[in-house]
Amino acid sequence: QDAYLARVPLARAGTPLDAAEVVRWLALDAHYITGEVLRLDGGRWLA
């Protein structure tokens, strides 16, 4: 796990709460989003 976290810019593993916050954010009426892929990986895809 340490080797994986060394490659994650936020330096921590995601939690179920992280995913729940994204779902809550998307459920708000104020957002106008279609066809988007949201990566919940702590920025790893950038590294």
N, C-alpha and C positions, 0 to 999 in steps of 0.2 A: 504494500500500500504506500509506503514512503516513496518508492520509485515513481509511482503514478502521480502522487501529489506533488512531486518535484516538477512535473510537467504541466501543472495546473496553475495559471497565474493567480487565482484567488487562494491557492494553497490549502484548500479544504475540500472534502467530499460534499456533494450535494445531499440535501435531506428531503424527505417527503414534504416538509413545509416549504422548501424552495419551489417545488413543483406546484403545490397548492396555491402559492402566491401568484404564480403565472396564470393559473386557471382563473383565479379571482380577478386578476387584472383584465384578462380577456373577456370576462363575463360582464364587465361594466359597459353601460350603454354608450359611453363617450368615445369608444374606440371604433375605428373604421379600418379594419384589417382583413384582407383576404389573401389566400394563397401564400402565406408566409411560413417559413420553418424557423421556429424559435429554439435555439440551442441552449439547453440547461446543463452546461458542462464547465462552468466556472472560467470560461475563456480558453479552454484547452485547444479548441480548434484554431485559435490564433497563434499558439505557441509552436 
